[in-house]
């Protein structure tokens, strides 16, 4: 556990009316947020936030300039929801935490503007907002900037899906207004040769609730920084993730939950599986509890299931605490093979060992997948898990 000194500056309000935290976050675990590329030197690989990332496999994204290319965009917008192109400066003014590393800030600098998806205040959407992004090939270099704003007391599900292949760098900001309820789903279902890097920044408004689900199954290299902060008191975050790494894949998820206001809640539950030589997953979970964050309650965990030899899972949970006046704070990370007790339980009821192994792995993921709440997307991910499992242990008979 690390003690540190944090600037607890008050929040400001953006031109769009969404509060934006102005405090910086000094820590060896992550950089100070900034919109300026000059604040993020080209990493050498020895820095704490880069030491797990194979920089040579980023295909030049750390130095790349504007390309003018875009992924193919398909949108499904329920009535009242709008999607429009805005300038980079307009996008910054909509709120959200600035970029936290060189990849994210270069996405903003090189995107040439942003897509702004807006859910109006008090809207209650019966259908999800869907943004489907498809790449045309690994040699397609794309920088992207997306801002999603959800007005006060709205209820919405927002889905970002990634398909095909590309060398893709993106900054996504999701700003949730007071009392709103949002399900945020991000799917990385890339082809095996894709590279996807960047940052998703979520800001939770006063008494708002966000359920975020991230699923990463494809890509040669995926490195996502995911940050959450609270604009005021009473916000809740329930963050879930699933990932499955095959031979040679590098899947990296870096999380920061920044509790800077009282009486907020965060729950983080990520689960991953690995199979094949050279499969590598990285999960870095950091919960920052500032001096002003009295009465908060937080817990984070990451669980990894290793299915074959030759895999590596790095899982590092962190708590940075500046006040003892909290309701609760905890973390955990595990890496292991099959649970012998679960296997014994199933076998004792007449299920063959091979089938029992399949069921254990399948259940490990589906508990998280069913948090999404969109049946067609849940089914798509269940099919993805089934396909992954067929490589090593086969799909369970009742999948």
NUROFI-451437 format. One record per residue (C-alpha): residue number from 1; x, y, z. Coordinates in Angstrom, 2 decimals, padded with zeros to 5 digits, m for minus. Each point is the difference from the previous one (the first is absolute). Last residue first. Layout:
REM residues N
SITE | NUM | X | Y | Z $
...
END
This chain:
REM residues 399
SITE | 399 | m023.15 | m024.14 | m024.26 $
SITE | 398 | m001.77 | m003.23 | 001.08 $
SITE | 397 | 002.67 | m002.41 | m001.27 $
SITE | 396 | 002.85 | 002.10 | 001.34 $
SITE | 395 | 002.32 | 001.38 | m002.69 $
SITE | 394 | 003.38 | m001.65 | m000.36 $
SITE | 393 | 002.90 | 000.02 | 002.46 $
SITE | 392 | 002.81 | 001.59 | m002.01 $
SITE | 391 | m001.03 | 001.52 | m003.31 $
SITE | 390 | m003.74 | m000.54 | 000.56 $
SITE | 389 | 000.23 | 002.39 | 002.94 $
SITE | 388 | 000.64 | 002.97 | m002.25 $
SITE | 387 | m003.01 | m000.79 | m002.23 $
SITE | 386 | m002.29 | m000.41 | 003.02 $
SITE | 385 | 001.27 | 003.28 | 001.44 $
SITE | 384 | m000.81 | 001.78 | m003.27 $
SITE | 383 | m003.44 | m001.64 | m000.11 $
SITE | 382 | m000.66 | 001.24 | 003.53 $
SITE | 381 | 001.15 | 003.41 | m001.16 $
SITE | 380 | m002.53 | 000.09 | m002.85 $
SITE | 379 | m002.75 | m001.27 | 002.32 $
SITE | 378 | 000.68 | 002.81 | 002.47 $
SITE | 377 | m000.13 | 002.48 | m002.86 $
SITE | 376 | m003.39 | m001.28 | m001.17 $
SITE | 375 | m001.36 | m000.06 | 003.56 $
SITE | 374 | 000.98 | 003.56 | 000.98 $
SITE | 373 | 000.22 | 000.07 | 003.83 $
SITE | 372 | 003.78 | 000.12 | 000.16 $
SITE | 371 | 000.33 | m001.65 | 003.44 $
SITE | 370 | m000.67 | m003.40 | m001.62 $
SITE | 369 | 003.53 | 000.05 | m001.40 $
SITE | 368 | 001.49 | 000.09 | 003.50 $
SITE | 367 | m001.59 | m003.24 | 001.23 $
SITE | 366 | 000.58 | m001.43 | m003.48 $
SITE | 365 | 003.77 | 000.09 | 000.34 $
SITE | 364 | 000.86 | m002.41 | 002.84 $
SITE | 363 | m003.07 | m002.05 | m000.90 $
SITE | 362 | 001.60 | m001.03 | m003.29 $
SITE | 361 | 003.27 | m000.93 | 001.68 $
SITE | 360 | m001.71 | m002.18 | 002.60 $
SITE | 359 | m002.34 | m001.56 | m002.56 $
SITE | 358 | 002.84 | m001.06 | m002.28 $
SITE | 357 | 001.92 | m001.57 | 002.85 $
SITE | 356 | m003.08 | m001.94 | 001.08 $
SITE | 355 | m000.47 | m001.31 | m003.55 $
SITE | 354 | 003.53 | m001.36 | 000.00 $
SITE | 353 | m000.42 | m001.53 | 003.47 $
SITE | 352 | m003.29 | m001.75 | m000.76 $
SITE | 351 | m003.08 | 001.28 | 001.82 $
SITE | 350 | m001.56 | m002.52 | 002.40 $
SITE | 349 | m000.88 | 002.26 | 002.87 $
SITE | 348 | 003.29 | m000.63 | 001.83 $
SITE | 347 | 001.73 | 001.14 | m003.18 $
SITE | 346 | m001.60 | 003.44 | 000.29 $
SITE | 345 | 000.98 | 000.51 | 003.64 $
SITE | 344 | 003.50 | m001.42 | m000.59 $
SITE | 343 | 000.61 | 002.44 | m002.87 $
SITE | 342 | m001.17 | 002.92 | 002.12 $
SITE | 341 | 002.24 | m001.10 | 002.87 $
SITE | 340 | 002.99 | m000.45 | m002.31 $
SITE | 339 | m000.26 | 003.56 | m001.29 $
SITE | 338 | 001.70 | m000.07 | m003.38 $
SITE | 337 | 003.30 | 001.82 | m000.45 $
SITE | 336 | 001.25 | 003.07 | 001.79 $
SITE | 335 | 000.45 | 003.75 | 000.13 $
SITE | 334 | m001.55 | 002.13 | 002.73 $
SITE | 333 | m000.38 | 003.71 | 000.73 $
SITE | 332 | m001.62 | 001.69 | 002.97 $
SITE | 331 | m001.02 | 003.43 | 001.25 $
SITE | 330 | m001.63 | 001.71 | 002.94 $
SITE | 329 | m001.41 | 003.26 | 001.27 $
SITE | 328 | m002.89 | 000.63 | 002.37 $
SITE | 327 | m002.19 | 002.63 | 001.60 $
SITE | 326 | 002.72 | 002.64 | m000.04 $
SITE | 325 | 001.32 | 002.51 | 002.50 $
SITE | 324 | 003.60 | m001.20 | m000.05 $
SITE | 323 | 001.03 | 002.60 | m002.54 $
SITE | 322 | 002.80 | 000.28 | m002.56 $
SITE | 321 | m000.14 | m003.46 | m001.58 $
SITE | 320 | 001.66 | m001.36 | m003.13 $
SITE | 319 | m001.24 | m003.57 | m000.53 $
SITE | 318 | 001.62 | m002.14 | m002.68 $
SITE | 317 | m000.82 | m003.27 | m001.79 $
SITE | 316 | 002.72 | m001.46 | m002.26 $
SITE | 315 | m000.80 | m002.95 | m002.28 $
SITE | 314 | 002.57 | m001.35 | m002.47 $
SITE | 313 | m001.12 | m003.15 | m001.82 $
SITE | 312 | 002.51 | m002.05 | m001.99 $
SITE | 311 | m000.66 | m003.01 | m002.21 $
SITE | 310 | 002.35 | m002.79 | m001.14 $
SITE | 309 | m001.95 | m002.90 | 001.51 $
SITE | 308 | m003.72 | m000.31 | m000.59 $
SITE | 307 | m003.36 | 001.08 | 001.49 $
SITE | 306 | 001.07 | 002.80 | 002.34 $
SITE | 305 | m003.02 | 001.58 | 001.73 $
SITE | 304 | 000.44 | 003.58 | 001.14 $
SITE | 303 | m001.96 | 001.88 | 002.63 $
SITE | 302 | 000.06 | 003.77 | 000.54 $
SITE | 301 | m001.55 | 001.76 | 002.98 $
SITE | 300 | m000.99 | 003.45 | 001.15 $
SITE | 299 | m001.89 | 001.24 | 003.07 $
SITE | 298 | m001.16 | 003.47 | 000.96 $
SITE | 297 | m002.17 | 001.81 | 002.55 $
SITE | 296 | 000.23 | 003.76 | 000.54 $
SITE | 295 | m000.88 | 001.65 | 003.32 $
SITE | 294 | 002.60 | 002.74 | m000.25 $
SITE | 293 | 001.49 | 000.85 | m003.39 $
SITE | 292 | 001.48 | 003.40 | 000.89 $
SITE | 291 | 003.45 | m001.40 | 000.78 $
SITE | 290 | 000.18 | m001.89 | m003.27 $
SITE | 289 | m000.68 | m003.66 | m000.63 $
SITE | 288 | 001.80 | m001.19 | m003.16 $
SITE | 287 | m000.96 | m003.48 | m001.18 $
SITE | 286 | 002.52 | m001.52 | m002.41 $
SITE | 285 | m000.55 | m003.22 | m001.95 $
SITE | 284 | 002.72 | m001.17 | m002.38 $
SITE | 283 | m000.99 | m003.04 | m002.08 $
SITE | 282 | 002.48 | m001.47 | m002.45 $
SITE | 281 | m000.59 | m003.04 | m002.19 $
SITE | 280 | 002.54 | m001.98 | m001.98 $
SITE | 279 | m000.47 | m003.00 | m002.31 $
SITE | 278 | 003.51 | m001.04 | m001.06 $
SITE | 277 | m000.76 | m003.67 | m000.52 $
SITE | 276 | m003.71 | m000.80 | 000.01 $
SITE | 275 | m002.88 | 000.62 | 002.39 $
SITE | 274 | m000.94 | 002.82 | 002.35 $
SITE | 273 | m003.18 | 000.89 | 001.87 $
SITE | 272 | m001.07 | 003.27 | 001.52 $
SITE | 271 | m002.39 | 001.38 | 002.59 $
SITE | 270 | m000.54 | 003.56 | 001.16 $
SITE | 269 | m002.18 | 001.12 | 002.94 $
SITE | 268 | 000.07 | 003.65 | 001.12 $
SITE | 267 | m002.42 | 001.49 | 002.53 $
SITE | 266 | m000.04 | 003.72 | 000.71 $
SITE | 265 | m002.09 | 002.08 | 002.39 $
SITE | 264 | m000.16 | 003.72 | 000.80 $
SITE | 263 | m000.75 | 001.53 | 003.38 $
SITE | 262 | 002.44 | 002.90 | m000.08 $
SITE | 261 | 001.81 | 001.44 | m003.05 $
SITE | 260 | 003.47 | m000.58 | m001.48 $
SITE | 259 | m000.25 | m003.75 | m000.61 $
SITE | 258 | 002.10 | m000.59 | m003.15 $
SITE | 257 | m000.46 | m003.47 | m001.48 $
SITE | 256 | 002.98 | m000.72 | m002.26 $
SITE | 255 | 000.12 | m003.11 | m002.18 $
SITE | 254 | 002.65 | m001.38 | m002.36 $
SITE | 253 | m001.07 | m002.85 | m002.28 $
SITE | 252 | 002.59 | m001.82 | m002.10 $
SITE | 251 | m000.59 | m002.81 | m002.53 $
SITE | 250 | 003.12 | m001.33 | m001.76 $
SITE | 249 | m000.74 | m002.89 | m002.38 $
SITE | 248 | 002.71 | m002.48 | m001.01 $
SITE | 247 | m002.06 | m003.13 | 000.62 $
SITE | 246 | m003.54 | 000.87 | 001.09 $
SITE | 245 | m001.13 | 002.55 | 002.55 $
SITE | 244 | m003.60 | 000.12 | 001.33 $
SITE | 243 | m001.34 | 003.12 | 001.69 $
SITE | 242 | m002.97 | 000.80 | 002.22 $
SITE | 241 | m000.71 | 003.26 | 001.82 $
SITE | 240 | m002.37 | 001.47 | 002.54 $
SITE | 239 | m000.35 | 003.46 | 001.53 $
SITE | 238 | m002.76 | 000.93 | 002.42 $
SITE | 237 | 000.35 | 003.72 | 000.69 $
SITE | 236 | m002.20 | 002.01 | 002.36 $
SITE | 235 | m000.23 | 003.76 | 000.57 $
SITE | 234 | m001.26 | 001.44 | 003.29 $
SITE | 233 | 002.03 | 003.18 | 000.22 $
SITE | 232 | 001.29 | 002.11 | m002.89 $
SITE | 231 | 001.83 | m000.14 | m003.35 $
SITE | 230 | 001.32 | m003.49 | 000.64 $
SITE | 229 | 002.94 | m001.47 | m001.90 $
SITE | 228 | 000.50 | m003.10 | m002.14 $
SITE | 227 | 002.96 | m000.97 | m002.16 $
SITE | 226 | 000.56 | m002.83 | m002.50 $
SITE | 225 | 003.37 | m000.35 | m001.72 $
SITE | 224 | m000.19 | m002.55 | m002.80 $
SITE | 223 | 002.86 | m001.93 | m001.61 $
SITE | 222 | m001.05 | m002.57 | m002.62 $
SITE | 221 | 002.65 | m001.86 | m002.00 $
SITE | 220 | m000.52 | m002.69 | m002.64 $
SITE | 219 | m003.72 | 000.58 | 000.12 $
SITE | 218 | m003.06 | m001.89 | 001.17 $
SITE | 217 | m001.81 | m001.03 | 003.18 $
SITE | 216 | m000.36 | 003.12 | 002.12 $
SITE | 215 | m003.29 | 000.55 | 001.84 $
SITE | 214 | m000.57 | 003.14 | 002.08 $
SITE | 213 | m003.12 | 000.54 | 002.11 $
SITE | 212 | m000.79 | 003.29 | 001.73 $
SITE | 211 | m002.95 | 000.49 | 002.36 $
SITE | 210 | m000.32 | 003.69 | 000.84 $
SITE | 209 | m002.26 | 001.52 | 002.66 $
SITE | 208 | m000.58 | 003.70 | 000.62 $
SITE | 207 | m000.52 | 001.56 | 003.45 $
SITE | 206 | 002.08 | 003.02 | m001.07 $
SITE | 205 | 001.65 | m000.63 | m003.36 $
SITE | 204 | 002.37 | m002.82 | m000.96 $
SITE | 203 | 002.83 | 000.86 | m002.41 $
SITE | 202 | 001.26 | m002.81 | m002.21 $
SITE | 201 | 003.26 | 000.18 | m001.99 $
SITE | 200 | 000.82 | m002.69 | m002.55 $
SITE | 199 | 003.63 | 000.09 | m001.08 $
SITE | 198 | 002.09 | m001.15 | m002.93 $
SITE | 197 | 001.37 | m003.01 | m001.84 $
SITE | 196 | m001.26 | m002.54 | m002.54 $
SITE | 195 | 002.26 | m002.06 | m002.27 $
SITE | 194 | m001.68 | m002.45 | m002.41 $
SITE | 193 | 001.58 | m003.21 | m001.40 $
SITE | 192 | m002.32 | m002.56 | 001.67 $
SITE | 191 | m003.23 | 001.56 | m001.25 $
SITE | 190 | m001.64 | 002.31 | 002.50 $
SITE | 189 | m002.85 | m000.73 | 002.39 $
SITE | 188 | 000.82 | 002.77 | 002.49 $
SITE | 187 | m003.41 | 000.70 | 001.53 $
SITE | 186 | m000.72 | 002.99 | 002.22 $
SITE | 185 | m003.31 | 000.15 | 001.90 $
SITE | 184 | m001.12 | 002.98 | 002.07 $
SITE | 183 | m003.24 | m000.40 | 001.97 $
SITE | 182 | m001.11 | 003.41 | 001.25 $
SITE | 181 | m002.34 | 001.25 | 002.71 $
SITE | 180 | m000.19 | 003.78 | 000.38 $
SITE | 179 | m000.48 | 001.78 | 003.33 $
SITE | 178 | 002.27 | 002.90 | m000.93 $
SITE | 177 | 001.62 | m000.23 | m003.43 $
SITE | 176 | 002.31 | m002.66 | m001.41 $
SITE | 175 | 003.00 | 001.05 | m002.09 $
SITE | 174 | 001.52 | m002.77 | m002.15 $
SITE | 173 | 003.32 | 000.84 | m001.64 $
SITE | 172 | 001.61 | m002.27 | m002.59 $
SITE | 171 | 003.59 | 000.52 | m001.19 $
SITE | 170 | 001.06 | m002.28 | m002.82 $
SITE | 169 | 003.01 | m001.57 | m001.73 $
SITE | 168 | m000.58 | m002.64 | m002.69 $
SITE | 167 | 002.34 | m002.01 | m002.18 $
SITE | 166 | m002.82 | m001.73 | m001.83 $
SITE | 165 | m001.90 | m003.27 | m000.30 $
SITE | 164 | m003.62 | m001.07 | m000.16 $
SITE | 163 | m002.31 | 000.74 | 002.90 $
SITE | 162 | m000.36 | 002.43 | 002.90 $
SITE | 161 | m003.31 | 000.53 | 001.81 $
SITE | 160 | m000.93 | 002.97 | 002.19 $
SITE | 159 | m003.32 | m000.47 | 001.84 $
SITE | 158 | m001.91 | 002.63 | 001.98 $
SITE | 157 | m002.93 | m001.01 | 002.21 $
SITE | 156 | m002.12 | 002.90 | 001.25 $
SITE | 155 | m002.03 | 001.46 | 002.83 $
SITE | 154 | m000.05 | 003.80 | 000.31 $
SITE | 153 | m000.21 | 001.78 | 003.35 $
SITE | 152 | 002.41 | 002.75 | m001.10 $
SITE | 151 | 001.32 | m000.12 | m003.55 $
SITE | 150 | 002.28 | m002.68 | m001.43 $
SITE | 149 | 002.99 | 001.25 | m001.98 $
SITE | 148 | 002.07 | m002.32 | m002.20 $
SITE | 147 | 003.25 | 001.34 | m001.48 $
SITE | 146 | 001.98 | m001.88 | m002.66 $
SITE | 145 | 003.50 | 000.77 | m001.28 $
SITE | 144 | 001.73 | m002.23 | m002.55 $
SITE | 143 | 003.44 | m000.50 | m001.52 $
SITE | 142 | 000.15 | m002.59 | m002.80 $
SITE | 141 | 002.87 | m001.80 | m001.72 $
SITE | 140 | m001.27 | m002.48 | m002.65 $
SITE | 139 | 002.80 | m002.51 | m000.58 $
SITE | 138 | m001.79 | m002.59 | 002.16 $
SITE | 137 | m003.01 | 000.03 | m002.31 $
SITE | 136 | m003.39 | 001.60 | m000.65 $
SITE | 135 | m001.04 | 000.70 | 003.57 $
SITE | 134 | m003.58 | m000.07 | 001.26 $
SITE | 133 | m001.56 | 002.25 | 002.65 $
SITE | 132 | m003.56 | m000.65 | 001.19 $
SITE | 131 | m001.53 | 002.71 | 002.17 $
SITE | 130 | m003.17 | m001.24 | 001.66 $
SITE | 129 | m002.40 | 001.98 | 002.20 $
SITE | 128 | m002.12 | m002.68 | 001.65 $
SITE | 127 | m003.80 | m000.22 | m000.37 $
SITE | 126 | m002.75 | 000.95 | 002.49 $
SITE | 125 | 001.69 | 003.29 | 000.85 $
SITE | 124 | m001.22 | 002.06 | 002.93 $
SITE | 123 | 000.87 | 003.62 | m000.74 $
SITE | 122 | 000.07 | 002.30 | 003.03 $
SITE | 121 | 002.80 | 002.16 | m001.46 $
SITE | 120 | 000.96 | m000.65 | m003.60 $
SITE | 119 | 002.34 | m002.79 | m001.12 $
SITE | 118 | 002.78 | 001.60 | m002.07 $
SITE | 117 | 002.55 | m001.73 | m002.24 $
SITE | 116 | 002.83 | 002.35 | m000.99 $
SITE | 115 | 002.42 | m001.29 | m002.66 $
SITE | 114 | 003.29 | 001.84 | 000.23 $
SITE | 113 | 002.35 | 002.30 | m001.88 $
SITE | 112 | 003.19 | m000.41 | m002.03 $
SITE | 111 | 000.87 | m003.36 | 001.62 $
SITE | 110 | 003.72 | 000.77 | 000.30 $
SITE | 109 | 000.16 | 002.02 | 003.22 $
SITE | 108 | m002.71 | m002.03 | 001.74 $
SITE | 107 | 001.55 | m003.37 | m000.87 $
SITE | 106 | 003.39 | 001.45 | 000.86 $
SITE | 105 | m001.25 | 000.77 | 003.51 $
SITE | 104 | m001.20 | m003.59 | 000.44 $
SITE | 103 | 003.23 | m001.62 | m001.19 $
SITE | 102 | 002.23 | 002.34 | 002.00 $
SITE | 101 | m001.63 | m000.75 | 003.34 $
SITE | 100 | m002.75 | 001.19 | 002.36 $
SITE | 99 | m002.27 | 001.93 | m002.36 $
SITE | 98 | m002.27 | 002.69 | 001.44 $
SITE | 97 | m002.77 | m000.98 | 002.46 $
SITE | 96 | m003.50 | 000.78 | m001.21 $
SITE | 95 | m001.73 | 003.15 | m001.16 $
SITE | 94 | m001.84 | 001.27 | m003.07 $
SITE | 93 | 002.59 | 002.75 | m000.44 $
SITE | 92 | 002.59 | m002.45 | m001.31 $
SITE | 91 | m002.39 | m000.99 | m002.79 $
SITE | 90 | m000.53 | 003.62 | m001.00 $
SITE | 89 | 003.77 | 000.48 | m000.19 $
SITE | 88 | 000.39 | m003.09 | m002.17 $
SITE | 87 | m002.72 | 001.19 | m002.35 $
SITE | 86 | m003.41 | m001.66 | m000.11 $
SITE | 85 | m001.59 | m002.65 | m002.24 $
SITE | 84 | m003.53 | m000.96 | 000.95 $
SITE | 83 | m001.95 | m002.89 | 001.50 $
SITE | 82 | m003.45 | 000.60 | 001.50 $
SITE | 81 | m002.28 | m001.97 | 002.33 $
SITE | 80 | m003.65 | 001.11 | 000.06 $
SITE | 79 | m001.38 | m003.19 | m001.55 $
SITE | 78 | 002.39 | m002.93 | 000.35 $
SITE | 77 | 003.31 | 000.21 | m001.88 $
SITE | 76 | 001.56 | m003.00 | m001.74 $
SITE | 75 | 003.29 | 001.08 | m001.49 $
SITE | 74 | 002.29 | m001.57 | m002.59 $
SITE | 73 | 003.51 | 001.40 | m000.37 $
SITE | 72 | 002.67 | m001.34 | m002.36 $
SITE | 71 | 003.33 | 000.72 | 001.63 $
SITE | 70 | 001.59 | 003.29 | m000.88 $
SITE | 69 | 003.03 | 001.19 | m001.91 $
SITE | 68 | 001.31 | 003.58 | m000.12 $
SITE | 67 | 003.46 | m001.23 | 000.91 $
SITE | 66 | 001.00 | 002.43 | 002.73 $
SITE | 65 | 003.43 | m000.64 | 001.56 $
SITE | 64 | 001.58 | m003.17 | 001.35 $
SITE | 63 | 002.74 | 000.07 | 002.67 $
SITE | 62 | m001.46 | m002.23 | 002.74 $
SITE | 61 | m002.17 | m001.76 | m002.60 $
SITE | 60 | 003.08 | m001.39 | m001.76 $
SITE | 59 | m001.26 | m003.54 | m000.46 $
SITE | 58 | m000.85 | m000.53 | 003.70 $
SITE | 57 | 001.76 | m003.41 | m000.07 $
SITE | 56 | 003.42 | 001.50 | 000.66 $
SITE | 55 | m001.30 | 001.47 | 003.27 $
SITE | 54 | m000.67 | m003.41 | 001.60 $
SITE | 53 | m001.99 | 001.33 | 002.99 $
SITE | 52 | 000.71 | m001.30 | 003.51 $
SITE | 51 | 002.49 | 002.72 | 000.97 $
SITE | 50 | m002.07 | 002.84 | m001.39 $
SITE | 49 | m001.76 | 001.51 | 003.02 $
SITE | 48 | 002.99 | m000.54 | 002.28 $
SITE | 47 | 002.49 | 001.47 | m002.48 $
SITE | 46 | 002.66 | m002.37 | m001.34 $
SITE | 45 | m001.58 | m000.34 | m003.45 $
SITE | 44 | 001.74 | 002.97 | m001.59 $
SITE | 43 | m003.05 | 002.24 | m000.08 $
SITE | 42 | m000.32 | 002.91 | m002.47 $
SITE | 41 | m000.45 | 003.05 | 002.19 $
SITE | 40 | m003.51 | 000.85 | 001.31 $
SITE | 39 | m000.44 | 003.64 | 001.02 $
SITE | 38 | 000.94 | 001.13 | m003.53 $
SITE | 37 | m003.21 | m001.62 | m001.31 $
SITE | 36 | m002.03 | 002.62 | 001.89 $
SITE | 35 | m003.57 | m000.91 | 001.01 $
SITE | 34 | 001.15 | m000.97 | 003.49 $
SITE | 33 | m000.72 | m002.46 | 002.81 $
SITE | 32 | 002.97 | m000.54 | 002.40 $
SITE | 31 | 001.58 | m003.38 | m000.69 $
SITE | 30 | m000.86 | m003.32 | 001.62 $
SITE | 29 | 001.34 | m002.42 | 002.60 $
SITE | 28 | 002.82 | 002.21 | 001.29 $
SITE | 27 | m002.67 | 002.36 | 001.25 $
SITE | 26 | m000.90 | 003.67 | m000.17 $
SITE | 25 | m003.69 | 000.36 | m000.82 $
SITE | 24 | m000.94 | 003.49 | m001.12 $
SITE | 23 | m003.16 | 001.67 | 001.21 $
SITE | 22 | m002.23 | 001.81 | m002.48 $
SITE | 21 | m002.95 | m002.37 | 000.05 $
SITE | 20 | m002.60 | 000.80 | m002.70 $
SITE | 19 | m003.64 | 000.72 | 000.78 $
SITE | 18 | m002.33 | m000.28 | m003.04 $
SITE | 17 | m001.83 | 003.19 | m000.97 $
SITE | 16 | 000.91 | 000.01 | m003.68 $
SITE | 15 | 002.48 | 002.85 | 000.50 $
SITE | 14 | 001.80 | m002.15 | 002.55 $
SITE | 13 | m000.41 | 000.49 | 003.74 $
SITE | 12 | 002.90 | 000.05 | 002.46 $
SITE | 11 | 000.80 | m002.37 | 002.83 $
SITE | 10 | 001.90 | 000.86 | 003.15 $
SITE | 9 | 003.68 | m000.75 | 000.45 $
SITE | 8 | 000.95 | m003.00 | 002.08 $
SITE | 7 | 003.72 | m000.04 | m000.92 $
SITE | 6 | 001.24 | m003.42 | 001.05 $
SITE | 5 | 002.76 | m001.02 | 002.37 $
SITE | 4 | 000.81 | m003.67 | 000.02 $
SITE | 3 | m000.29 | m003.11 | 002.12 $
SITE | 2 | 000.53 | m003.30 | m001.81 $
SITE | 1 | m001.37 | m003.39 | 001.02 $
END
